[in-house]
Amino acid sequence: MRFGLSLEQRQLQDSLARTLERVSPPERVRRFAETREPVARDVWTALAELGVGGLLVPEAQGGAGLGLLEVALASEALGRATAPSPFLGAMLASLALAHAGSPDQQRRWLPRLAAGVAVAGIALAEAVAGARDGAGVASAAGRLDGRSLFVIDAAEADLFVVADRDGRLHLVEGAPARPMTTIDHTRRLGELTLAGTPSEPLARGDGGALVMLRDAAWILLAADTLGAAAGMLDRAVAYAKDREQFGRPIGAFQAVKHLCAEMAAELEPARALVWYAAYAFENAPAERSLLAAHAKAHLSEIGRMIARTATEVHGGIGFTDALGLHYAFKRIGLNRQLLGGPERVRLTAAELQGFA
């Protein structure tokens, strides 16, 4: 059987690429990273007008009602452009509400997420990757207490999806989050402190919903890394063709050729893995968790290798901020650790197969 993208999926990729070239060029990424503005509203508004905010939102709530493969393709495009946007939070919140929310919860939030007028933060780190520094959230009598670290898209979030220590999901509106500084300045993470904070449990937000959300997050992080790594490879090849030493392009030298070939050889099968993991999310649910774990762990390793090698091809200038390579380098680094590093994710894969 041949597995490939449909015409519509390729058109989605092309439309996104053109839009990102216009609204999120390298100078816009740099400005976002250096000024530390909470949310790149102009970028997110342009993406929402294209329909990105509603990819997972059912048509009845104003969305496109598509699947995770289309969302992974969008994540890949955003990673390639290192675009600043609250995309991941919006997708995971939409997924949680569409699959586990009550009709009233869906009515209140899904149209706003689809239109891009609401920003969603995702607080899953402790439930998925284990608690650290005393963090963790407890639920009692409709209120939440505790701290959640590394909250995705926390800046100016209107809604938070929070996992408690028992693996149940809750909605929290308008809670202030303290910014957390990470190596990646193209996205905003935060620390959410809850002290008797009113919350609303998702109607079907039990442990199964958390696992579904974890799997989707792992696949989308892998797709973002795939895009960022592909962008770094393209830039390394272009630089090798243009930069001259001893009267010849450096791409003519065997050592540089081998570096570029090694990156391409690692990237192509990784793309197939990510695409199939996203496809299996809805179409092969029995394989979903294992493929999500493989995609997250493998892309964490491949992404790091390509980030280092592409920087090496650029020579000394690759280590400076002159070319902006470091934005993709650090984005890949954060993706590697967010919601579990490769070692922890591989342990989950081993447990799923009865090896641990």
C-alpha positions in Angstrom: 0.0 0.0 0.0 1.3 3.5 -0.9 0.9 6.0 1.9 1.1 9.6 0.8 -0.6 13.0 1.2 -3.7 13.9 -0.6 -4.0 16.9 -2.9 -5.9 18.8 -0.2 -3.3 18.1 2.4 -0.5 19.3 0.1 -2.5 22.4 -0.6 -2.9 23.0 3.1 0.9 22.8 3.4 1.5 25.2 0.5 -1.1 27.7 1.8 0.5 27.6 5.2 4.0 28.0 3.9 3.0 31.1 1.8 1.2 32.7 4.7 4.1 32.1 7.1 6.5 33.6 4.6 4.4 36.8 4.7 3.4 37.1 8.3 6.3 35.4 10.1 9.5 36.1 8.2 12.8 35.8 10.1 12.7 39.4 11.2 9.3 38.9 12.8 10.6 35.8 14.6 13.6 37.8 15.9 11.4 40.7 17.1 9.1 38.3 19.0 12.1 36.5 20.6 13.9 39.7 21.6 11.0 41.8 22.8 9.4 39.0 24.8 5.9 40.1 23.7 3.4 37.6 25.3 1.5 36.5 22.1 2.2 37.3 18.4 -1.3 38.3 17.8 -0.7 39.3 14.2 0.7 35.9 13.3 -2.0 34.0 15.1 -4.8 36.2 13.6 -3.5 35.5 10.1 -3.3 31.8 10.7 -6.8 31.8 12.2 -8.1 33.6 9.1 -6.7 30.8 7.1 -8.6 28.3 9.3 -5.7 26.9 11.3 -7.4 27.6 14.7 -10.3 25.4 13.7 -8.5 22.4 12.2 -9.7 20.1 14.9 -12.9 21.9 15.8 -16.1 20.1 14.4 -17.9 21.9 11.6 -20.9 22.4 13.9 -18.7 24.7 16.1 -17.3 26.7 13.2 -14.2 24.5 12.5 -12.9 22.3 9.7 -13.4 19.0 11.5 -10.1 17.6 10.2 -7.8 15.0 11.7 -4.5 15.0 13.5 -2.6 14.3 10.3 -3.6 17.7 8.9 -2.7 19.3 12.3 0.7 17.6 12.2 1.3 19.0 8.7 0.5 22.5 10.1 2.8 21.9 13.0 5.6 20.9 10.6 5.1 24.1 8.6 5.2 26.2 11.8 8.3 24.4 13.0 10.0 25.0 9.7 9.3 28.8 10.0 10.0 28.8 13.8 6.8 30.8 13.9 5.7 32.3 17.2 2.0 31.3 17.8 -0.2 29.7 20.4 -0.9 26.9 18.0 -0.1 23.9 20.2 -2.3 25.1 23.0 -5.2 25.8 20.7 -5.0 22.3 19.1 -4.8 20.4 22.3 -7.6 22.4 23.9 -9.8 21.8 20.9 -9.0 18.1 21.0 -9.8 17.9 24.7 -13.1 19.7 24.3 -14.2 18.0 21.2 -13.6 14.5 22.7 -14.2 15.0 26.4 -16.2 18.2 26.8 -19.9 18.6 27.5 -22.1 20.2 24.9 -22.1 23.4 26.9 -18.3 23.4 27.3 -18.0 22.8 23.5 -20.5 25.6 22.7 -18.7 28.1 24.9 -15.1 27.5 23.8 -14.8 25.7 20.5 -16.1 28.6 18.3 -13.7 31.0 20.1 -10.7 28.7 19.6 -11.6 28.1 15.9 -11.8 31.9 15.3 -8.5 32.5 17.1 -10.0 34.9 19.6 -9.2 32.7 22.6 -5.8 31.5 23.7 -5.5 28.2 25.5 -2.8 27.0 27.9 -2.1 23.4 28.5 -0.9 22.2 31.9 0.0 18.5 31.5 3.7 18.3 32.4 3.4 16.7 35.9 0.7 14.2 34.8 2.6 13.2 31.7 6.3 13.5 32.5 6.3 13.3 36.3 6.2 16.0 39.0 9.3 18.0 39.8 10.1 20.7 42.4 7.1 19.9 44.4 4.7 20.6 41.5 1.4 18.9 40.9 -2.3 19.8 41.1 -4.9 18.4 43.5 -8.6 18.7 42.9 -11.4 18.8 45.5 -14.9 20.2 45.5 -14.6 22.0 42.2 -11.4 23.8 43.1 -7.7 23.2 42.2 -4.6 23.6 44.4 -1.0 23.3 43.5 1.5 24.3 40.8 2.0 23.3 37.2 5.3 24.0 35.4 6.1 24.3 31.7 2.5 25.2 30.9 2.3 25.4 27.1 1.1 28.7 25.6 0.6 30.1 29.1 1.0 33.8 28.2 -2.3 35.7 28.2 -4.3 32.4 28.1 -8.1 32.8 28.4 -8.5 29.1 29.2 -6.3 26.4 30.7 -6.7 22.7 30.4 -5.2 21.3 33.6 -4.5 17.7 34.5 -4.6 16.8 38.2 -2.7 14.2 40.1 -5.4 11.6 39.4 -5.2 12.2 35.6 -8.5 14.0 35.3 -8.7 17.1 33.1 -10.2 20.4 34.2 -10.9 23.8 32.6 -9.7 26.9 34.4 -10.6 30.4 33.1 -8.4 33.5 33.3 -5.9 32.3 35.9 -2.6 34.3 35.8 0.5 32.4 34.9 4.0 33.5 35.6 6.4 33.4 32.6 9.1 30.7 32.6 12.3 31.4 30.7 13.4 28.5 28.5 16.1 28.2 25.8 13.4 28.6 23.2 12.3 32.3 22.9 9.9 31.6 20.0 7.2 30.1 22.3 5.9 31.1 25.7 5.8 28.6 28.7 4.6 29.5 32.1 4.1 28.4 35.7 0.5 28.2 36.9 -0.2 28.5 40.6 -3.6 27.5 41.8 -4.9 28.1 45.3 -8.5 27.1 45.7 -9.0 28.2 42.1 -12.5 27.4 40.7 -12.4 24.8 38.0 -14.7 22.9 35.8 -14.0 19.3 35.1 -14.3 18.1 31.6 -17.4 16.0 31.3 -15.4 12.9 30.1 -12.0 14.0 31.3 -10.8 10.8 32.9 -7.5 9.1 32.5 -8.3 8.0 28.9 -8.7 11.6 27.9 -5.3 12.5 29.3 -3.6 9.7 27.4 -5.2 10.8 24.2 -4.1 14.4 24.8 -0.5 13.2 25.7 -0.3 11.1 22.5 -1.5 14.1 20.4 1.0 16.4 22.1 3.9 14.0 21.4 3.0 13.7 17.8 2.7 17.5 17.3 6.0 18.1 19.1 7.6 15.5 16.8 6.1 17.3 13.8 7.3 20.6 14.9 10.8 19.2 15.3 10.6 17.6 11.9 9.8 21.0 10.4 12.5 22.9 12.2 15.1 20.2 11.3 14.0 20.3 7.6 14.4 24.0 7.6 17.9 23.8 9.1 18.9 21.2 6.5 17.6 23.3 3.6 19.6 26.3 4.9 22.7 24.2 5.3 22.5 22.9 1.7 21.9 26.5 0.4 24.8 27.8 2.4 27.1 25.0 1.2 26.2 25.9 -2.4 26.9 29.6 -1.9 29.8 29.8 0.5 33.2 29.5 -1.2 36.6 28.4 0.1 39.8 28.0 -2.0 37.8 29.2 -5.0 35.1 26.5 -4.8 31.7 26.2 -3.0 32.2 24.3 0.2 29.4 21.9 -1.0 31.9 20.6 -3.5 34.1 19.2 -0.7 33.4 15.6 0.2 33.2 16.2 3.9 30.5 18.7 3.6 28.6 16.6 1.1 28.6 13.7 3.5 27.3 15.9 6.4 24.3 17.0 4.2 23.7 13.5 2.9 23.6 12.1 6.5 21.1 14.7 7.6 18.8 14.0 4.6 19.1 10.2 5.1 18.0 10.6 8.7 15.2 13.0 8.0 13.3 11.2 5.3 12.3 8.1 7.3 11.5 10.3 10.3 9.0 12.2 8.2 7.2 8.9 7.3 7.1 8.0 11.0 5.6 11.3 12.0 3.0 11.3 9.2 1.9 7.7 10.0 1.7 8.3 13.7 -0.6 11.3 13.0 -2.6 9.2 10.6 -2.9 6.3 13.1 -4.2 8.7 15.8 -7.8 8.3 14.4 -7.4 5.4 12.0 -5.4 2.9 14.0 -6.3 3.6 17.6 -4.7 0.4 18.9 -1.3 1.7 17.6 -1.8 5.3 18.6 0.1 5.5 21.9 3.1 3.3 20.8 3.5 5.3 17.5 3.2 8.6 19.4 6.0 7.5 21.8 8.2 6.3 18.9 7.7 9.6 17.0 8.5 11.8 20.0 11.6 9.8 21.1 13.0 9.3 17.6 12.5 12.9 16.4 14.1 14.1 19.6 17.3 12.3 18.7 17.2 13.0 14.9 16.3 16.6 15.5 19.3 17.1 17.8 21.6 15.5 15.3 20.4 17.7 12.4 20.5 20.8 14.5 24.2 20.2 15.4 25.2 19.1 12.0 23.5 22.0 10.1 25.2 24.4 12.5 28.5 22.8 11.8 28.1 23.1 8.0 27.7 26.9 8.5 31.0 27.0 10.3 31.7 29.8 12.9 28.8 32.0 11.8 26.4 29.3 12.5 27.1 29.7 16.2 26.2 33.4 16.2 22.8 35.0 16.1 23.5 36.6 12.7 21.7 34.0 10.7 18.9 33.1 13.2 19.8 29.4 13.1 19.7 29.3 16.9 16.0 29.8 17.0 15.4 26.5 15.3 18.3 24.9 17.2 16.7 25.9 20.6 13.2 25.1 19.5 14.3 21.5 18.7 16.0 21.4 22.1 12.8 22.4 24.0 10.7 20.0 22.0 13.1 17.2 23.0 12.4 17.7 26.7 8.8 19.1 26.7 6.3 16.5 28.1 9.1 14.0 28.6 12.6 13.5 27.2 13.4 10.6 24.9 14.5 8.3 27.7 11.2 8.7 29.6 9.1 8.4 26.4 11.0 5.2 25.4 10.1 3.7 28.8 6.5 4.4 28.1 6.9 2.6 24.7 8.6 -0.3 26.4 5.8 -0.6 29.0 3.2 -0.6 26.2 4.9 -3.6 24.7 5.4 -5.4 27.9 9.2 -5.0 27.9 9.3 -3.0 31.2 
